[in-house]
Amino acid sequence: MRLTLWGTLTAFSILLAYGANTAACAEQKVSKPEANQTKPSVQKATKEKSELQKLADKQKNPAHFDNAFMLQSQNMTSMAIPEYRDALTADPKFVSTYNNLAQCLWDRNGNDGKDREEARELLKKALELEPKNVGTMHVMALVKDADKDSKGAEELYRKILRVQPINFRAVQNLSEMMFRQGRKEDAKKVINTALASSPPETDVAVYKQALANLDKAKPATSPEKTKEAKKKSNEG
C-alpha cells in the first residue's frame, strides 16, 4: 500500500529488473542530442552511444528472460517464476535474473516460507557475482524493510544513492520509509538532495509533489516518540 507521500506510484520497481543492463537506458539519453548542439557535441554523444552500445551488446538477455519479465510486469508472478528458472539455466551469470526471480518469489511468499528463503539465497548469489549491482541492492533493501530491518534497508538505499544520486526508486522508497518512521525532515532531505542532482524533468515533477505532500501530511509517530510517550504516561 502506498502512503500519502507518493500517492499511487508503484512501490516495487519492476523497472529495476534490468539492474545489470543500465547501459540501454543510458544509451537512450545520449542518442537524443539537443537541437542546438554544436557539431563537436554531437560527435561526442555519438562516441558515447557507440561505447554504451558495445556494453549493451555484451549484456544480451538470456533465453526466457524477456518472456519472464513480461509476465512479471503483468503481475503474473507464478508464471514468471519457471521462466526465470529457465533463464538461469540458460545463463547462470546474468544477475538481473537472480534479482527478478528473487522478487517474484518474495512476492508470492508460498511453500511455507521456502519462497522467501530461496529469494534471500538468490540475492546472496547475485551479490557474489556482482557485489555492486544496484538492482540487487535495491531488492535486498526492500526485503530488509519488509523484515523490519529499517537500518539495514536505509544503509542499502544510501549505498545505491552514492552510486546513482538520482536513482528514482531509491529516493522514493528511502524517503517513504523515513516518512513511515516519523522522520519527516529526513525524508525531505533525501528528496531535496535528489533534486539538487539534476534529475530528469519527469522525476522533478514527482519530487516536488512529494515535498508538497510532506508539508501537508502528518507522518506516523516514530517508535522513539511512542516509547517516550508511554514512559511519561506510566510516570504520571
C-alpha positions in Angstrom: 0.0 0.0 0.0 1.3 3.4 -0.9 1.4 6.2 1.6 0.2 9.7 1.1 3.7 10.8 0.4 3.9 9.2 -3.0 0.3 8.8 -3.9 -0.4 6.0 -6.3 3.2 5.4 -7.5 4.3 1.8 -7.7 6.0 0.6 -4.6 8.2 -2.1 -6.1 10.3 -1.4 -9.1 10.0 -4.0 -11.8 11.6 -1.3 -13.9 14.7 -2.0 -11.9 14.7 -5.5 -13.4 17.5 -4.5 -15.8 19.8 -3.7 -12.9 22.7 -5.3 -14.8 21.6 -3.7 -18.1 21.5 0.0 -17.3 23.5 0.7 -20.5 20.4 0.5 -22.5 18.7 3.3 -20.6 21.9 5.5 -20.7 22.0 4.9 -24.5 18.6 6.3 -25.0 19.6 9.5 -23.2 22.7 10.1 -25.2 21.1 9.2 -28.5 18.8 12.3 -28.4 21.1 15.4 -28.6 19.5 18.8 -28.2 18.7 20.6 -31.5 21.0 23.5 -30.8 24.1 21.3 -30.0 27.3 22.1 -31.9 28.8 19.5 -34.2 31.6 18.5 -31.6 28.9 17.8 -29.0 27.0 15.6 -31.5 30.2 13.7 -32.3 30.9 13.3 -28.5 27.3 11.9 -28.0 27.7 9.6 -30.9 31.0 8.3 -29.5 29.4 7.8 -26.1 26.5 6.0 -27.7 28.9 3.7 -29.5 30.7 2.8 -26.3 27.4 2.2 -24.5 26.1 0.0 -27.4 29.2 -2.1 -27.1 28.5 -2.6 -23.4 24.8 -3.4 -24.1 25.8 -5.9 -26.7 27.8 -7.8 -24.1 24.7 -8.0 -21.8 22.2 -9.6 -24.1 19.3 -11.1 -22.1 19.4 -14.9 -21.9 16.6 -17.1 -23.4 13.3 -16.9 -21.4 14.3 -13.7 -19.6 12.2 -11.3 -21.8 9.1 -13.6 -21.5 9.6 -13.8 -17.8 9.9 -10.1 -17.5 6.7 -9.5 -19.5 4.8 -11.9 -17.2 6.2 -10.3 -14.1 5.3 -6.8 -15.3 1.7 -8.1 -15.7 1.8 -9.4 -12.1 1.6 -13.0 -13.4 4.3 -13.9 -10.8 3.7 -17.7 -10.7 4.0 -17.9 -14.4 7.1 -15.8 -14.5 9.0 -17.9 -11.9 9.5 -21.0 -14.1 10.6 -18.8 -17.0 13.2 -17.1 -14.8 14.4 -20.5 -13.7 14.9 -21.4 -17.3 16.7 -18.1 -17.9 19.1 -19.0 -15.0 19.8 -22.3 -16.7 20.5 -20.5 -20.0 22.9 -18.1 -18.3 23.7 -18.7 -14.7 25.8 -15.5 -14.5 23.1 -13.0 -15.6 22.5 -11.0 -12.4 19.2 -9.5 -13.4 17.6 -13.0 -13.5 18.6 -13.6 -9.9 17.2 -10.2 -8.9 13.8 -10.7 -10.7 13.4 -14.3 -9.6 14.0 -13.3 -6.0 11.5 -10.5 -6.3 8.9 -12.9 -7.7 9.5 -15.5 -5.0 9.3 -12.8 -2.3 6.0 -11.5 -3.7 4.5 -15.0 -4.0 5.6 -15.9 -0.4 4.5 -19.5 -0.7 5.7 -23.0 0.2 5.6 -22.4 4.0 8.3 -19.7 3.8 10.5 -21.5 1.4 9.9 -18.9 -1.4 11.3 -16.1 0.7 14.2 -18.3 2.0 15.1 -19.0 -1.7 14.8 -15.3 -2.5 17.4 -14.4 0.1 19.7 -17.1 -1.3 19.3 -15.8 -4.8 20.2 -12.3 -3.7 23.3 -13.6 -1.9 24.4 -15.4 -5.1 23.7 -12.2 -7.1 26.0 -10.2 -4.8 28.7 -12.8 -5.2 28.5 -12.3 -8.9 28.3 -8.5 -8.8 28.9 -7.0 -5.3 27.9 -3.5 -6.5 24.9 -4.4 -8.6 22.3 -1.7 -7.9 19.3 -3.9 -8.8 20.4 -6.5 -6.3 20.9 -3.9 -3.5 17.5 -2.4 -4.2 15.7 -5.8 -3.9 17.7 -6.5 -0.7 16.7 -3.2 0.7 13.0 -3.9 0.1 13.5 -7.3 1.7 15.1 -5.8 4.8 12.4 -3.2 5.1 9.8 -6.0 4.9 11.8 -7.8 7.6 11.6 -4.7 9.9 15.3 -4.2 9.4 14.9 -0.5 8.6 18.5 0.3 9.5 19.8 -2.3 7.1 17.4 -1.1 4.4 18.5 2.5 4.8 22.2 1.6 4.6 21.5 -0.1 1.2 19.4 2.7 -0.1 22.1 5.2 0.8 24.7 3.0 -0.8 22.6 3.0 -4.0 22.3 6.8 -3.9 26.1 7.2 -3.5 26.5 5.3 -6.8 23.4 6.7 -8.5 22.3 10.0 -6.8 19.2 10.3 -9.0 18.0 6.7 -8.7 14.3 7.4 -8.6 13.2 4.2 -6.8 15.9 4.5 -4.1 14.8 8.1 -3.4 11.2 7.1 -3.4 11.5 4.1 -1.1 14.0 5.6 1.3 12.0 8.8 1.8 8.8 6.9 2.2 10.4 4.6 4.8 11.5 7.6 6.7 8.1 9.1 6.5 6.6 5.9 8.0 9.1 6.2 10.8 8.0 9.8 11.5 11.3 11.2 10.1 9.7 13.9 8.0 12.7 16.2 7.8 15.0 13.3 6.9 12.6 12.4 4.1 12.6 15.9 2.8 16.4 16.0 2.8 16.6 12.8 0.7 14.2 14.3 -1.9 15.9 17.7 -1.9 19.3 16.1 -2.4 18.0 14.3 -5.4 16.5 17.5 -6.8 19.9 19.2 -6.4 21.5 16.4 -8.5 19.6 17.5 -11.7 17.2 14.5 -12.2 15.1 14.1 -15.3 12.2 16.6 -15.6 9.6 13.9 -15.2 11.1 13.0 -11.9 11.4 16.6 -10.8 7.6 17.0 -11.0 7.1 13.9 -8.9 9.6 15.0 -6.3 8.0 18.4 -5.9 4.6 16.8 -5.5 6.1 14.5 -2.8 7.5 17.5 -1.0 4.1 19.2 -1.1 2.5 16.0 0.3 5.1 16.0 3.0 4.2 19.5 4.1 0.5 18.6 4.2 0.8 15.1 5.7 1.0 14.1 9.3 3.6 11.3 9.5 3.3 8.3 11.7 4.7 8.7 15.2 8.3 7.4 15.4 8.9 4.4 17.6 11.2 6.5 19.9 8.4 9.1 20.4 5.9 6.4 21.1 8.1 4.8 23.8 8.7 8.2 25.3 5.0 9.0 25.4 4.3 5.6 27.1 7.0 6.3 29.7 5.6 9.7 30.6 2.1 8.2 30.8 3.3 5.5 33.2 5.2 8.0 35.3 2.1 10.1 35.5 
